[in-house]
């Protein structure tokens, strides 16, 4: 067991943190869950739960940490956080960060971890995808054999809209990777570049065979295009691929991603440019796939999780989104290939990431900065 190995090496004792229950519970009926603060991080970005309930957490400044839940699922469990060594250097200026982290298909056998981040290089900056093997024995948690599998094309100047979210196909054969438009608008419609796209790759980071647009002259990795800043992507139990992205001034979106589709950006959006210039709304017959749900005013969506647990049976199969500027947790009701707005709970802090624990609890990570960067566990009342 991870925690037994770490305790034996003496690594756990130096960084023990006392978890604290939130001091004020909401009024009866306001929220259908209780909130327990588990740990505190420096501007966390993403989280991946390990099979034993521990987790990997990335932080904006380029650190990855192992979170150890020392006393299991106890509400007031004691935790420890430890740095994970072997992470490549990232560029954290602006919206840059060490970004997503995801366990590989077959993690219990191969211990592979995929992760993404923004890096500087020829032409400017862009998002990269890596894979490494996680080791948890002495001298401490680390990634070995790290290799860069893919980087966005082209690198451009600027510090925004990297995206960098990761999802694996239900059969475990392919990896879906989001590349933002880098605040450059038109690359989202350019068939030759990966910016503003959902990509489908092999587990080694190569273009997946059978991608729908390659025969039409598109970059061979492209699965869908016409996207802005894609900060969440996940499959539901039926194999549907859902994606959420930040719109401009208004027009945050949840999309059902289907192969070869053009989702419109920057030619169509339910929002407007920040300077007030209009963008044509999505309209039937315009040739662009319209969002299943959109928000105006915006929620500024962070991570995306589709719930499959039993702790909240009423929400099984629904999507959960972290709200940044809205400081909220947002539920979207998914019904087959349709979606509708559900609940939006005020969390009092920018929520960057949402994940599901092994016991069906919902975990949310605050964004840091003006928020505290806490990890909060949501459990049924």
WOPETA-V462402 format. One record per residue. RES is the residue in one small letter. OMEGA is omega as a letter, one per 20 degrees, with the letter a starting at -180 (none if undefined). NEAR is the number of other ideal C-beta (glycine too) atoms within 10 Angstrom. Layout:
# WOPETA-V462402
<<RES;OMEGA;NEAR> <RES;OMEGA;NEAR>>
This chain:
# WOPETA-V462402
<<x;a;9> <x;a;18> <x;r;19> <x;r;8> <x;a;13> <x;r;23> <x;a;15> <x;r;11> <x;r;11> <x;a;9> <x;a;21> <x;a;20> <x;a;9> <x;a;8> <x;a;14> <x;r;12> <x;r;16> <x;r;9> <x;a;20> <x;r;13> <x;r;13> <x;a;13> <x;a;6> <x;r;7> <x;r;12> <x;r;15> <x;a;7> <x;r;7> <x;a;7> <x;r;9> <x;a;17> <x;r;14> <x;r;18> <x;a;16> <x;r;18> <x;r;19> <x;a;20> <x;a;22> <x;r;23> <x;a;17> <x;r;23> <x;r;12> <x;r;19> <x;a;27> <x;a;28> <x;a;27> <x;r;26> <x;a;20> <x;r;18> <x;a;20> <x;a;10> <x;r;14> <x;r;18> <x;a;21> <x;r;24> <x;r;22> <x;r;26> <x;r;29> <x;a;21> <x;a;24> <x;r;14> <x;r;17> <x;r;20> <x;a;27> <x;r;22> <x;r;23> <x;a;23> <x;r;29> <x;a;25> <x;a;17> <x;r;13> <x;a;11> <x;r;13> <x;a;11> <x;a;12> <x;a;12> <x;r;17> <x;a;15> <x;r;22> <x;r;22> <x;a;19> <x;r;18> <x;r;14> <x;a;24> <x;r;13> <x;a;16> <x;r;20> <x;r;16> <x;r;10> <x;r;25> <x;a;18> <x;r;19> <x;r;13> <x;r;14> <x;r;19> <x;a;24> <x;q;26> <x;a;28> <x;a;25> <x;r;28> <x;a;24> <x;r;21> <x;a;20> <x;r;20> <x;a;18> <x;a;11> <x;a;16> <x;r;9> <x;a;8> <x;r;14> <x;r;16> <x;r;18> <x;r;22> <x;r;23> <x;a;27> <x;r;31> <x;r;27> <x;a;27> <x;r;20> <x;r;14> <x;a;12> <x;a;7> <x;a;11> <x;a;13> <x;r;23> <x;a;26> <x;r;29> <x;r;23> <x;r;24> <x;r;24> <x;r;22> <x;r;21> <x;a;15> <x;r;21> <x;a;17> <x;r;21> <x;r;13> <x;j;11> <x;r;9> <x;a;15> <x;a;22> <x;r;19> <x;r;22> <x;r;11> <x;a;10> <x;r;15> <x;r;11> <x;a;12> <x;a;18> <x;r;23> <x;a;18> <x;r;30> <x;i;16> <x;r;18> <x;a;18> <x;r;17> <x;r;10> <x;a;16> <x;a;16> <x;r;16> <x;r;25> <x;a;32> <x;r;31> <x;r;26> <x;a;27> <x;r;23> <x;r;22> <x;r;18> <x;a;16> <x;r;15> <x;r;8> <x;a;11> <x;a;11> <x;r;21> <x;r;26> <x;a;22> <x;a;29> <x;r;31> <x;r;32> <x;a;28> <x;r;28> <x;r;29> <x;a;18> <x;r;19> <x;a;17> <x;r;13> <x;r;23> <x;r;25> <x;a;17> <x;a;17> <x;a;13> <x;a;11> <x;a;23> <x;a;25> <x;a;29> <x;a;32> <x;q;30> <x;a;29> <x;r;25> <x;a;24> <x;r;21> <x;r;15> <x;r;20> <x;r;10> <x;r;20> <x;r;13> <x;a;16> <x;r;19> <x;r;10> <x;r;10> <x;a;20> <x;a;15> <x;a;20> <x;a;16> <x;r;9> <x;r;9> <x;r;9> <x;r;20> <x;a;19> <x;r;17> <x;a;24> <x;r;25> <x;r;24> <x;a;26> <x;a;27> <x;a;23> <x;a;26> <x;a;26> <x;a;24> <x;a;30> <x;r;31> <x;r;27> <x;a;23> <x;r;21> <x;r;16> <x;a;19> <x;r;12> <x;r;10> <x;r;9> <x;a;17> <x;a;21> <x;a;22> <x;r;25> <x;a;28> <x;r;29> <x;r;23> <x;r;24> <x;r;21> <x;a;16> <x;r;15> <x;r;23> <x;a;30> <x;q;26> <x;a;24> <x;r;26> <x;a;21> <x;r;22> <x;a;14> <x;r;14> <x;a;14> <x;r;19> <x;a;18> <x;r;29> <x;a;28> <x;i;25> <x;a;18> <x;r;18> <x;r;21> <x;r;28> <x;r;20> <x;a;22> <x;r;17> <x;a;13> <x;r;8> <x;r;7> <x;r;7> <x;a;9> <x;r;9> <x;r;20> <x;r;12> <x;r;15> <x;a;19> <x;r;11> <x;r;5> <x;a;5> <x;r;14> <x;a;11> <x;r;18> <x;a;19> <x;r;17> <x;r;24> <x;r;17> <x;r;21> <x;a;20> <x;r;24> <x;j;14> <x;a;11> <x;r;19> <x;a;24> <x;a;22> <x;r;28> <x;a;27> <x;r;24> <x;r;25> <x;r;20> <x;a;21> <x;r;23> <x;a;13> <x;a;15> <x;a;10> <x;r;17> <x;a;20> <x;a;10> <x;a;8> <x;a;21> <x;a;14> <x;a;14> <x;r;20> <x;r;25> <x;a;26> <x;r;28> <x;r;30> <x;a;26> <x;a;21> <x;r;14> <x;r;22> <x;a;20> <x;r;22> <x;a;24> <x;r;27> <x;r;20> <x;a;22> <x;r;15> <x;a;25> <x;a;9> <x;r;10> <x;r;12> <x;a;10> <x;r;20> <x;r;11> <x;r;14> <x;a;15> <x;r;15> <x;a;16> <x;r;18> <x;a;13> <x;r;21> <x;a;14> <x;r;22> <x;a;23> <x;a;29> <x;a;27> <x;r;26> <x;r;27> <x;r;20> <x;r;18> <x;a;19> <x;a;15> <x;a;13> <x;r;17> <x;r;22> <x;r;23> <x;r;20> <x;r;24> <x;r;31> <x;a;27> <x;a;24> <x;a;21> <x;r;14> <x;r;9> <x;a;19> <x;a;15> <x;a;21> <x;r;19> <x;a;24> <x;r;21> <x;r;23> <x;a;22> <x;a;17> <x;r;14> <x;none;10>>
